[in-house]
Amino acid sequence: MIWIGANPEQIANSLAQLIVSVVDVEFAWVTMSEPAVNVLQAHKRAEVQFAPRTPKSDWVKPNARFATEVQPQRQMYGVSVPIGREPGSVLVALCGRSEFPTELEHLLLRVAVNQAAVAVQQWRTEQSLRSEMERREALEAREREQRQREMQRELAHANRVATMGQLTASIAHEVKQPIGAVSANAQAALRFLDCRPAELGEVRQALADIVKDNHRAGDVIGRISDLIKKAPPRKDCLEINGTIGEVIELTRREAVKNGVSVQTDLAQDLPLIEGDRVQLQQVMLNLIVNGIQAMSDVAEGQRDLLISTEATEDGVRVGVRDTGPGLRPESLPRLFEPFYTTKPDGMGMGLSICRSIIEAHGGRLWASANAPNGATFQFTLPGLPDITS
């Protein structure tokens, strides 16, 4: 019973003590190969200084009986009994009595050793089960984490699509402008060709403008496609000002429609960052749209949205400041909680997703109330080391 739940070293110690006290031997070794254990117990009357700390190699042969001289004119008699079926695991007992071990003593040794072997095997089984449980728990934890990441990506994608849906009019305007310019330049080129003689220089200029406007329309459509499509996250080396600038262009028409003046204060020579461009643009898209919506209900005063960047000791800081009604003090602690919203028609996922994205990039996102009105959202991102320095 005392071996239930014990580890091999505890089993070996108690087995050796049992043999010394019950069988009345002078020395008892318990040696195990797996796991490696070597325990020596000596009776109080034994000459401990003459006993080796480990049994000699010819003593540990299974079921061996031997006589040995531990000091001049001092003969001792020993026996080894295997512990289970593990090679190298034996009990060695030494006694000064020439008749050792008697049949009864040998029987007691075998019974004790067998019980110890059962206890060690039980420990191995429990260890194996525990390892298997830990392996399964780790696998389940990884699967849960993977499912959570997938769910977060799905929510982030749904949030992007929903936000882009709010910008439909602005997006249509951004696309119509270069398409209208292409049409106008094409008509102008045809008129120049009809001239006698044809004004080829003007035709060439009109065609160059067509190519430029076509590229502009393609860029707009490409940015929209990147934000809407569902793609696995990727890490790129990014210049944060350019990443922000693309979002400002997409939301500019929405700002104009709501009477919001978008201003920028973007620092130069910022360190590069490593991150997913689409995810970081989603953060900027949410913060800019939130700021525009917050100011859409402001009846008086200027509606200004300031987007800024600056270098920090270890990266960059991005700020989005509005002149809206501001944040209530009681809402600040819960602002980034999932499903918490101050909007009548809000889902409460936008800011939560923003924080998750920024934290996944090793940064931090927070909000503060401006005085006397408005709110500021800021986030930091770690910069990449300057390889040229």
C-alpha positions as CSV (number, residue, x, y, z in Angstrom):
1,M,0.0,0.0,0.0
2,I,2.8,2.4,0.8
3,W,4.1,2.0,-2.8
4,I,0.8,3.2,-4.4
5,G,1.5,6.5,-6.2
6,A,5.3,6.3,-5.3
7,N,8.0,7.0,-7.8
8,P,10.8,4.4,-8.5
9,E,13.3,6.1,-6.1
10,Q,10.8,6.0,-3.3
11,I,10.0,2.4,-4.0
12,A,13.7,1.5,-4.1
13,N,14.4,3.3,-0.8
14,S,11.5,1.6,1.0
15,L,12.3,-1.8,-0.5
16,A,15.9,-1.6,0.7
17,Q,14.7,-0.5,4.2
18,L,12.2,-3.4,4.3
19,I,14.9,-6.0,3.4
20,V,17.3,-4.6,6.1
21,S,14.7,-4.6,8.8
22,V,12.6,-7.7,8.0
23,V,15.1,-10.1,6.5
24,D,17.9,-8.9,8.9
25,V,20.7,-8.4,6.4
26,E,23.6,-6.0,6.8
27,F,23.5,-4.4,3.4
28,A,20.8,-4.1,0.8
29,W,21.1,-2.5,-2.7
30,V,18.3,-1.7,-5.0
31,T,19.5,-1.0,-8.5
32,M,17.2,-0.1,-11.4
33,S,18.2,0.6,-15.0
34,E,15.0,2.4,-16.2
35,P,14.7,4.9,-14.6
36,A,18.3,4.9,-13.3
37,V,18.1,4.3,-9.5
38,N,20.8,3.1,-7.1
39,V,20.0,2.9,-3.4
40,L,22.1,1.5,-0.5
41,Q,20.7,0.7,3.0
42,A,22.9,-0.7,5.8
43,H,21.9,-2.2,9.1
44,K,23.1,-0.2,12.1
45,R,25.5,-3.0,13.1
46,A,27.1,-3.1,9.6
47,E,30.6,-1.9,8.8
48,V,29.4,0.7,6.3
49,Q,32.9,2.0,5.6
50,F,33.8,-1.3,4.0
51,A,30.7,-1.4,1.7
52,P,31.0,-0.1,-1.9
53,R,28.5,2.6,-2.8
54,T,27.3,0.4,-5.7
55,P,27.2,-3.4,-5.9
56,K,30.0,-5.1,-7.8
57,S,29.3,-6.3,-11.3
58,D,29.5,-10.0,-10.3
59,W,27.0,-9.4,-7.6
60,V,24.2,-8.1,-9.8
61,K,23.8,-11.2,-12.0
62,P,20.1,-12.3,-11.6
63,N,19.6,-15.0,-9.1
64,A,23.3,-15.2,-8.2
65,R,24.6,-16.4,-4.9
66,F,28.1,-15.4,-3.9
67,A,30.6,-15.0,-1.1
68,T,32.8,-11.9,-0.8
69,E,35.4,-10.6,1.6
70,V,34.5,-7.1,2.7
71,Q,37.6,-6.7,4.9
72,P,40.5,-9.0,5.9
73,Q,39.0,-12.1,7.6
74,R,35.5,-10.8,7.2
75,Q,33.4,-13.0,4.9
76,M,29.9,-12.0,3.8
77,Y,27.3,-13.9,1.8
78,G,25.0,-12.4,-0.7
79,V,22.2,-13.0,-3.2
80,S,20.8,-11.1,-6.1
81,V,17.1,-11.2,-7.0
82,P,15.8,-9.6,-10.3
83,I,13.2,-6.8,-10.1
84,G,10.7,-7.5,-12.8
85,R,12.0,-8.2,-16.3
86,E,14.0,-5.0,-16.9
87,P,17.7,-6.0,-17.5
88,G,20.0,-4.5,-14.8
89,S,17.2,-4.1,-12.2
90,V,18.1,-6.2,-9.2
91,L,18.0,-6.4,-5.4
92,V,21.4,-7.4,-3.8
93,A,21.5,-8.4,-0.2
94,L,24.6,-9.2,2.0
95,C,24.7,-10.9,5.3
96,G,27.4,-12.3,7.6
97,R,25.6,-15.6,8.1
98,S,27.0,-18.4,6.1
99,E,23.5,-20.0,5.7
100,F,22.1,-16.8,4.1
101,P,19.7,-16.8,2.4
102,T,17.6,-19.5,3.9
103,E,14.6,-20.8,1.8
104,L,12.2,-18.6,3.8
105,E,14.5,-15.6,3.4
106,H,14.8,-16.1,-0.3
107,L,11.0,-16.4,-0.5
108,L,10.6,-13.1,1.4
109,L,13.1,-11.4,-0.9
110,R,11.2,-12.7,-4.1
111,V,7.8,-11.6,-2.7
112,A,9.1,-8.1,-1.8
113,V,10.8,-7.7,-5.1
114,N,7.8,-8.8,-7.0
115,Q,5.6,-6.3,-5.2
116,A,8.1,-3.6,-5.9
117,A,8.2,-4.6,-9.6
118,V,4.4,-4.3,-9.8
119,A,4.6,-0.8,-8.1
120,V,7.3,0.4,-10.6
121,Q,5.3,-0.9,-13.5
122,Q,2.2,0.8,-12.2
123,W,4.3,4.0,-12.0
124,R,5.4,3.6,-15.6
125,T,1.8,3.0,-16.7
126,E,0.7,6.1,-14.9
127,Q,3.5,8.1,-16.4
128,S,2.6,6.8,-19.9
129,L,-1.0,7.7,-19.4
130,R,-0.1,11.1,-18.0
131,S,2.2,11.7,-21.0
132,E,-0.6,10.7,-23.4
133,M,-3.1,12.9,-21.6
134,E,-0.6,15.8,-21.7
135,R,0.0,15.1,-25.4
136,R,-3.7,15.1,-26.1
137,E,-4.4,18.2,-24.0
138,A,-1.6,20.0,-25.9
139,L,-3.1,18.8,-29.2
140,E,-6.6,19.9,-28.2
141,A,-5.2,23.2,-27.0
142,R,-3.5,23.8,-30.4
143,E,-6.7,22.8,-32.2
144,R,-8.7,25.2,-30.0
145,E,-6.2,27.9,-30.6
146,Q,-6.4,27.2,-34.4
147,R,-10.2,27.3,-34.3
148,Q,-10.1,30.6,-32.4
149,R,-7.7,32.1,-35.0
150,E,-10.0,30.9,-37.8
151,M,-13.0,32.4,-36.0
152,Q,-11.1,35.6,-35.5
153,R,-10.1,35.7,-39.2
154,E,-13.8,35.1,-40.1
155,L,-14.9,37.9,-37.8
156,A,-12.2,40.2,-39.1
157,H,-13.2,39.5,-42.7
158,A,-16.9,40.0,-41.9
159,N,-16.0,43.3,-40.3
160,R,-14.0,44.4,-43.3
161,V,-16.8,43.6,-45.7
162,A,-19.3,45.4,-43.5
163,T,-17.1,48.5,-43.2
164,M,-16.4,48.5,-47.0
165,G,-20.2,48.2,-47.5
166,Q,-20.6,51.5,-45.7
167,L,-18.1,53.1,-48.1
168,T,-19.9,51.9,-51.3
169,A,-20.6,55.5,-52.5
170,S,-17.1,56.6,-51.8
171,I,-15.6,53.5,-53.5
172,A,-17.9,54.1,-56.6
173,H,-16.7,57.7,-56.8
174,E,-13.0,56.6,-56.5
175,V,-13.5,54.2,-59.4
176,K,-15.7,56.5,-61.6
177,Q,-13.1,59.3,-61.6
178,P,-10.3,57.5,-63.4
179,I,-12.9,55.7,-65.7
180,G,-14.4,59.1,-66.6
181,A,-10.9,60.5,-67.2
182,V,-10.1,57.5,-69.5
183,S,-13.3,58.2,-71.5
184,A,-12.6,61.9,-71.8
185,N,-8.9,61.3,-72.9
186,A,-10.0,58.7,-75.5
187,Q,-12.5,61.2,-77.0
188,A,-9.9,63.9,-77.1
189,A,-7.4,61.5,-78.8
190,L,-10.0,60.8,-81.5
191,R,-10.6,64.5,-82.1
192,F,-6.8,65.1,-82.4
193,L,-6.6,62.3,-85.0
194,D,-9.4,63.8,-87.0
195,C,-7.5,67.1,-87.4
196,R,-5.7,67.7,-90.7
197,P,-2.9,67.1,-90.2
198,A,-3.4,64.9,-87.1
199,E,-2.0,66.3,-83.9
200,L,0.1,63.3,-83.0
201,G,1.7,65.0,-80.0
202,E,-1.6,65.7,-78.4
203,V,-2.7,62.1,-79.2
204,R,0.4,60.7,-77.6
205,Q,-0.3,62.8,-74.4
206,A,-4.0,61.7,-74.3
207,L,-2.9,58.1,-74.6
208,A,-0.4,58.5,-71.8
209,D,-3.1,60.0,-69.6
210,I,-5.3,57.0,-70.5
211,V,-2.6,54.6,-69.3
212,K,-2.1,56.6,-66.1
213,D,-5.8,56.7,-65.3
214,N,-6.2,53.0,-66.1
215,H,-3.4,52.3,-63.6
216,R,-5.1,54.5,-61.1
217,A,-8.4,52.6,-61.5
218,G,-6.6,49.3,-61.2
219,D,-4.9,50.5,-58.0
220,V,-8.2,51.4,-56.4
221,I,-9.8,48.1,-57.4
222,G,-6.8,46.2,-56.2
223,R,-6.9,47.9,-52.8
224,I,-10.6,47.2,-52.5
225,S,-10.0,43.6,-53.6
226,D,-7.2,43.1,-51.0
227,L,-9.4,44.4,-48.2
228,I,-12.5,42.3,-49.1
229,K,-11.0,39.0,-50.1
230,K,-10.4,36.3,-47.5
231,A,-6.7,35.4,-47.5
232,P,-4.4,33.8,-44.9
233,P,-2.3,36.4,-42.9
234,R,1.2,37.1,-44.1
235,K,4.1,39.1,-42.8
236,D,5.7,41.7,-45.0
237,C,8.2,44.5,-44.5
238,L,6.0,47.6,-44.6
239,E,6.3,51.3,-44.6
240,I,3.5,52.5,-42.4
241,N,2.9,55.9,-44.0
242,G,2.2,54.3,-47.4
243,T,-0.1,51.7,-45.8
244,I,-2.1,54.4,-44.1
245,G,-2.2,56.6,-47.2
246,E,-4.0,53.9,-49.2
247,V,-6.8,53.8,-46.6
248,I,-7.1,57.5,-46.5
249,E,-7.7,57.6,-50.3
250,L,-10.4,54.9,-49.9
251,T,-12.2,56.9,-47.2
252,R,-11.6,60.4,-48.5
253,R,-15.0,60.6,-50.3
254,E,-16.8,59.4,-47.2
255,A,-15.1,62.1,-45.2
256,V,-16.2,64.8,-47.7
257,K,-19.7,63.5,-47.7
258,N,-19.9,63.9,-44.0
259,G,-18.2,67.3,-44.0
260,V,-15.0,66.0,-42.3
261,S,-11.7,67.5,-43.0
262,V,-8.9,64.9,-43.0
263,Q,-5.5,66.1,-42.1
264,T,-2.3,64.2,-41.8
265,D,0.9,64.7,-39.8
266,L,3.1,61.8,-40.9
267,A,6.6,61.7,-39.7
268,Q,9.4,61.0,-42.2
269,D,12.2,58.4,-41.9
270,L,10.1,56.0,-39.8
271,P,11.4,52.5,-39.1
272,L,9.9,49.8,-41.3
273,I,7.6,47.4,-39.6
274,E,6.8,43.7,-40.1
275,G,3.1,42.8,-40.5
276,D,0.1,41.9,-42.6
277,R,-0.7,44.9,-44.7
278,V,-4.4,44.1,-45.1
279,Q,-4.9,43.5,-41.3
280,L,-3.2,46.8,-40.4
281,Q,-5.2,48.6,-43.1
282,Q,-8.3,47.1,-41.5
283,V,-7.3,48.7,-38.2
284,M,-6.9,52.1,-39.9
285,L,-10.2,51.6,-41.8
286,N,-12.1,50.9,-38.6
287,L,-10.6,53.8,-36.7
288,I,-11.1,56.3,-39.6
289,V,-14.7,55.3,-40.2
290,N,-15.4,55.4,-36.5
291,G,-14.0,58.9,-36.3
292,I,-16.0,60.1,-39.3
293,Q,-19.2,58.5,-37.9
294,A,-18.6,60.0,-34.5
295,M,-18.4,63.5,-36.1
296,S,-21.4,63.0,-38.4
297,D,-23.8,63.9,-35.7
298,V,-21.9,67.0,-34.5
299,A,-24.2,70.0,-35.3
300,E,-21.7,72.8,-34.7
301,G,-18.0,73.3,-34.9
302,Q,-15.3,71.9,-37.1
303,R,-15.2,68.3,-38.0
304,D,-11.5,67.5,-38.2
305,L,-9.8,64.1,-38.3
306,L,-6.1,64.2,-37.7
307,I,-4.0,61.1,-38.6
308,S,-0.5,61.1,-37.3
309,T,2.6,59.0,-37.1
310,E,5.8,59.3,-35.1
311,A,8.8,57.3,-34.2
312,T,9.1,55.8,-30.7
313,E,12.1,54.2,-29.0
314,D,11.4,50.8,-30.5
315,G,9.0,51.4,-33.4
316,V,6.2,53.7,-34.5
317,R,3.1,55.2,-33.0
318,V,0.0,55.9,-35.0
319,G,-2.8,58.2,-33.9
320,V,-6.3,59.0,-35.1
321,R,-7.9,62.0,-33.4
322,D,-11.4,63.4,-34.0
323,T,-13.4,66.3,-32.8
324,G,-16.6,64.4,-32.2
325,P,-18.6,64.2,-29.0
326,G,-15.8,62.3,-27.2
327,L,-15.9,59.2,-25.0
328,R,-17.8,58.8,-21.8
329,P,-15.4,57.9,-18.9
330,E,-17.5,54.8,-17.9
331,S,-17.2,53.4,-21.5
332,L,-13.3,53.6,-21.6
333,P,-12.7,50.4,-19.6
334,R,-15.0,48.3,-21.8
335,L,-14.3,50.0,-25.1
336,F,-12.3,47.1,-26.6
337,E,-14.5,44.3,-25.2
338,P,-16.2,42.0,-27.8
339,F,-19.9,43.0,-28.5
340,Y,-19.6,46.2,-26.5
341,T,-20.8,49.2,-28.5
342,T,-22.1,52.7,-27.9
343,K,-23.7,52.9,-31.4
344,P,-27.4,52.0,-31.8
345,D,-26.7,49.8,-34.8
346,G,-23.2,48.7,-33.9
347,M,-22.0,45.1,-33.6
348,G,-19.3,45.9,-31.0
349,M,-16.6,43.9,-32.9
350,G,-14.7,46.6,-34.7
351,L,-12.5,47.8,-31.9
352,S,-12.1,44.4,-30.4
353,I,-10.8,43.1,-33.7
354,C,-8.5,46.1,-34.0
355,R,-6.9,45.4,-30.6
356,S,-6.5,41.7,-31.4
357,I,-4.7,42.6,-34.7
358,I,-2.4,45.1,-33.1
359,E,-1.5,42.7,-30.2
360,A,-0.9,39.9,-32.7
361,H,1.7,42.3,-34.3
362,G,3.4,42.8,-30.9
363,G,1.9,46.3,-30.4
364,R,-0.7,48.0,-28.1
365,L,-3.9,49.9,-28.9
366,W,-5.6,52.3,-26.5
367,A,-8.1,55.2,-26.5
368,S,-8.3,58.5,-24.6
369,A,-10.8,61.3,-24.3
370,N,-9.8,64.7,-25.6
371,A,-10.5,68.0,-23.8
372,P,-13.0,69.6,-24.3
373,N,-14.3,67.1,-26.9
374,G,-13.3,64.4,-29.3
375,A,-11.4,61.2,-28.9
376,T,-8.0,59.8,-29.8
377,F,-7.1,56.3,-30.7
378,Q,-3.4,55.3,-30.7
379,F,-1.5,52.2,-31.4
380,T,2.2,51.3,-31.4
381,L,4.0,48.7,-33.5
382,P,7.6,47.4,-33.1
383,G,10.0,48.5,-35.8
384,L,12.4,46.4,-37.7
385,P,16.1,46.9,-36.9
386,D,17.9,49.3,-39.3
387,I,20.2,46.9,-41.2
388,T,22.1,49.8,-42.7
389,S,23.3,51.1,-39.3
